[in-house]
Amino acid sequence: MSKYDVIIIGGGPGGYVAAIKAAQLGAKVAVIEREKLGGICLNWGCIPTKSLLISAKHYKNVLRSQDFGIVGINKDNVSVEWESMLSRKDSVVNKLVSGITMLFKKNNVELFSGDAKIINKNRVEVNGQILEGSNLIIATGATNNFPDIPGLKEALANGRALDSKAALQLEEIPKELIIIGNNTYAIEFATLFNAIGSKVTLIHNAEQIIPYGEPEMVKSLERQLKKDGIKILSKTTVKAFTQEGVIVESKSEKVYTADKYIVFLGMKANIEGFEHLNLRVNSKGFIETNDRMESNITGIYAIGDVNGKHPLAHVASAEGIVAVENIMGVESKLNYNLIPQVVYSFPEMASVGLSEEQANEKGHNFKVSKFPLSANGMAIAEEETVGFVKIISDNQYGEIIGVHILGSDAGNMISKAVAIMQLEGTVYDLAKTIHPHPTFSEALVEAAYGAIGKYIHI
Ligand SMILES: Cc1cc2nc3c(=O)[nH]c(=O)nc-3n(C[C@H](O)[C@H](O)[C@H](O)COP(=O)(O)OP(=O)(O)OC[C@H]3O[C@@H](n4cnc5c(N)ncnc54)[C@H](O)[C@@H]3O)c2cc1C
């Protein structure tokens, strides 16, 4: 029987990063993956969607090339070749997935392809082979768990309704598309298909398209999406899927039709077959862990989407590192207050830390400072002036407690905010941080100056 310090079930961004880190810390590691290394993120989530969004952005830019002094492009001759977009996406994915295989080899991580069955906390079976481990990390992710809406099952079976995975395998770009749900992925798919020519309607039952997003920022994004042609139906509940279309209820009942519907409604943890372990799960069925990522059973850890804390790839990876550090004797925790969240819409929306509402709830005496991208040199040069940077800082020392960015480069810019907040930095520190000119990031410095006293450029 093969013996390991750590057995990891699932090779997604939680599992594969945990494996590499554990090996670097000197552990003998086995990873069991039943489908594809890279998990949802690399194969069906983060990377494929961004590859397609990047194609869509190129297309948008070609269409507006005349604004940048480029002539000779006949817009009527420019179109999107969906098949080529998909094959480019596949080659990006394949490159990254094969990269993980190489990293496993380099770090002596042993990979077992197959379905893992946990026998007990120290024994796992894969393809009839028993692996023995001192510690077990469950990194099996989560799967769609659609609610019981009449007609949805049938619509999924006949291909009119799709989950995100099926949407990435569409044979052609739908002329009319309904997207149902209010998470970041619903917005990304709406952005993508709208940019490449579908007539998109986004239906969701909340007040705002990203319920947990900073309200001012979400409203601005919503305005921009509508301006770009996406129809948004808020506070609208889907009651049924029929031959005619989707029946919704808002103020009154209505039917909306489209060629396809993409559905983002609910997830469940992948823990089928693990019932005999008596793992403690929360009310939604996700494995409960402490801040060391350990479950109620000593030696069994749960990381990533399967613990349902923050279903994001970078959180899964960070949790994986915390789990293996603790396993290998390095005390480690994760600061969930400093998790950046990004929506890859046009423009992007990114946040870290507290919103004004949360700062109020927590009793902070704080200041809000805001700088518009319309006053930023690079944003003007790129004609990407929609958006702003908003900093929330505590009045006592000027500590930055929240940053919210709407703007074309928001995903990159937010990392600076995370770094400075990790160091408990203040608006004084940020204002004194010399940023290269011209860059979008200068808007962060400006917002910091705004918090201190006066903006320079407005
Ligand atoms: C459309 C879409 C876009 C997304 N975009 C982003 C983004 O831009 N940024 C971001 O941070 N997150 C994004 N996400 C979320 C991100 O994909 C997940 O948070 C992340 O993949 C979770 O990682 P994980 O390792 O916990 O699980 P997963 O990635 O789901 O990996 C789990 C792995 O475990 C394997 N497995 C399960 N059970 C077993 C078993 N019994 N035996 C063997 N193997 C098993 C599965 O095959 C899978 O490969 C996106 C998700 C979607 C759907």
The ligand as an SDF file (V2000), in Angstrom:
LIG
                    3D

 53 58  0  0  0  0  0  0  0  0999 V2000
  -18.2330   30.2730  -15.5340 C   0  0  0  0  0  0  0  0  0  0  0  0
  -17.3570   30.4050  -14.3270 C   0  0  0  0  0  0  0  0  0  0  0  0
  -16.4000   31.4100  -14.2870 C   0  0  0  0  0  0  0  0  0  0  0  0
  -15.5890   31.5440  -13.1720 C   0  0  0  0  0  0  0  0  0  0  0  0
  -14.6710   32.5610  -13.1490 N   0  0  0  0  0  0  0  0  0  0  0  0
  -13.9230   32.7370  -12.0420 C   0  0  0  0  0  0  0  0  0  0  0  0
  -12.9550   33.7750  -11.9800 C   0  0  0  0  0  0  0  0  0  0  0  0
  -12.7840   34.5420  -12.9230 O   0  0  0  0  0  0  0  0  0  0  0  0
  -12.2160   33.9000  -10.8650 N   0  0  0  0  0  0  0  0  0  0  0  0
  -12.3880   33.0700   -9.7940 C   0  0  0  0  0  0  0  0  0  0  0  0
  -11.7030   33.2570   -8.7860 O   0  0  0  0  0  0  0  0  0  0  0  0
  -13.2750   32.0650   -9.8310 N   0  0  0  0  0  0  0  0  0  0  0  0
  -14.0400   31.8770  -10.9280 C   0  0  0  0  0  0  0  0  0  0  0  0
  -14.9240   30.8440  -10.9640 N   0  0  0  0  0  0  0  0  0  0  0  0
  -15.0580   29.9740   -9.7810 C   0  0  0  0  0  0  0  0  0  0  0  0
  -13.9270   28.9530   -9.7610 C   0  0  0  0  0  0  0  0  0  0  0  0
  -13.9710   28.2040  -10.9440 O   0  0  0  0  0  0  0  0  0  0  0  0
  -14.0680   28.0660   -8.5450 C   0  0  0  0  0  0  0  0  0  0  0  0
  -14.1720   28.8430   -7.3940 O   0  0  0  0  0  0  0  0  0  0  0  0
  -12.8580   27.1540   -8.4120 C   0  0  0  0  0  0  0  0  0  0  0  0
  -12.7220   26.3340   -9.5480 O   0  0  0  0  0  0  0  0  0  0  0  0
  -12.9770   26.2830   -7.1720 C   0  0  0  0  0  0  0  0  0  0  0  0
  -11.8530   25.4900   -7.0830 O   0  0  0  0  0  0  0  0  0  0  0  0
  -11.8690   24.1030   -6.2990 P   0  0  0  0  0  0  0  0  0  0  0  0
  -10.4920   23.5730   -6.3860 O   0  0  0  0  0  0  0  0  0  0  0  0
  -12.4880   24.2800   -4.9760 O   0  0  0  0  0  0  0  0  0  0  0  0
  -12.8930   23.1760   -7.1120 O   0  0  0  0  0  0  0  0  0  0  0  0
  -12.9640   22.7580   -8.6260 P   0  0  0  0  0  0  0  0  0  0  0  0
  -12.3010   23.6970   -9.5180 O   0  0  0  0  0  0  0  0  0  0  0  0
  -14.4110   22.4690   -8.8590 O   0  0  0  0  0  0  0  0  0  0  0  0
  -12.1490   21.3980   -8.6650 O   0  0  0  0  0  0  0  0  0  0  0  0
  -12.6090   20.2600   -8.0250 C   0  0  0  0  0  0  0  0  0  0  0  0
  -12.0350   19.0490   -8.7160 C   0  0  0  0  0  0  0  0  0  0  0  0
  -12.3190   17.8970   -7.9600 O   0  0  0  0  0  0  0  0  0  0  0  0
  -12.5960   16.8130   -8.8270 C   0  0  0  0  0  0  0  0  0  0  0  0
  -13.3730   15.8190   -8.0700 N   0  0  0  0  0  0  0  0  0  0  0  0
  -14.5750   15.9840   -7.4650 C   0  0  0  0  0  0  0  0  0  0  0  0
  -14.9250   14.8600   -6.8140 N   0  0  0  0  0  0  0  0  0  0  0  0
  -13.9310   13.9620   -7.0200 C   0  0  0  0  0  0  0  0  0  0  0  0
  -13.7120   12.6110   -6.6120 C   0  0  0  0  0  0  0  0  0  0  0  0
  -14.5840   11.9560   -5.8480 N   0  0  0  0  0  0  0  0  0  0  0  0
  -12.5860   12.0060   -7.0290 N   0  0  0  0  0  0  0  0  0  0  0  0
  -11.6610   12.6580   -7.7990 C   0  0  0  0  0  0  0  0  0  0  0  0
  -11.8200   13.9290   -8.2010 N   0  0  0  0  0  0  0  0  0  0  0  0
  -12.9350   14.5680   -7.8120 C   0  0  0  0  0  0  0  0  0  0  0  0
  -13.3680   17.4650   -9.9640 C   0  0  0  0  0  0  0  0  0  0  0  0
  -13.2860   16.6850  -11.1340 O   0  0  0  0  0  0  0  0  0  0  0  0
  -12.6520   18.8030  -10.0970 C   0  0  0  0  0  0  0  0  0  0  0  0
  -11.6300   18.7670  -11.0550 O   0  0  0  0  0  0  0  0  0  0  0  0
  -15.7240   30.6490  -12.0840 C   0  0  0  0  0  0  0  0  0  0  0  0
  -16.6720   29.6160  -12.1400 C   0  0  0  0  0  0  0  0  0  0  0  0
  -17.4740   29.5020  -13.2450 C   0  0  0  0  0  0  0  0  0  0  0  0
  -18.4940   28.3880  -13.2840 C   0  0  0  0  0  0  0  0  0  0  0  0
  1  2  1  0
  2  3  1  0
  2 52  2  0
  3  4  2  0
  4  5  1  0
  4 50  1  0
  5  6  2  0
  6  7  1  0
  6 13  1  0
  7  8  2  0
  7  9  1  0
  9 10  1  0
 10 11  2  0
 10 12  1  0
 12 13  2  0
 13 14  1  0
 14 15  1  0
 14 50  1  0
 15 16  1  0
 16 17  1  0
 16 18  1  0
 18 19  1  0
 18 20  1  0
 20 21  1  0
 20 22  1  0
 22 23  1  0
 23 24  1  0
 24 25  2  0
 24 26  1  0
 24 27  1  0
 27 28  1  0
 28 29  2  0
 28 30  1  0
 28 31  1  0
 31 32  1  0
 32 33  1  0
 33 34  1  0
 33 48  1  0
 34 35  1  0
 35 36  1  0
 35 46  1  0
 36 37  1  0
 36 45  1  0
 37 38  2  0
 38 39  1  0
 39 40  1  0
 39 45  2  0
 40 41  1  0
 40 42  2  0
 42 43  1  0
 43 44  2  0
 44 45  1  0
 46 47  1  0
 46 48  1  0
 48 49  1  0
 50 51  2  0
 51 52  1  0
 52 53  1  0
M  END
$$$$
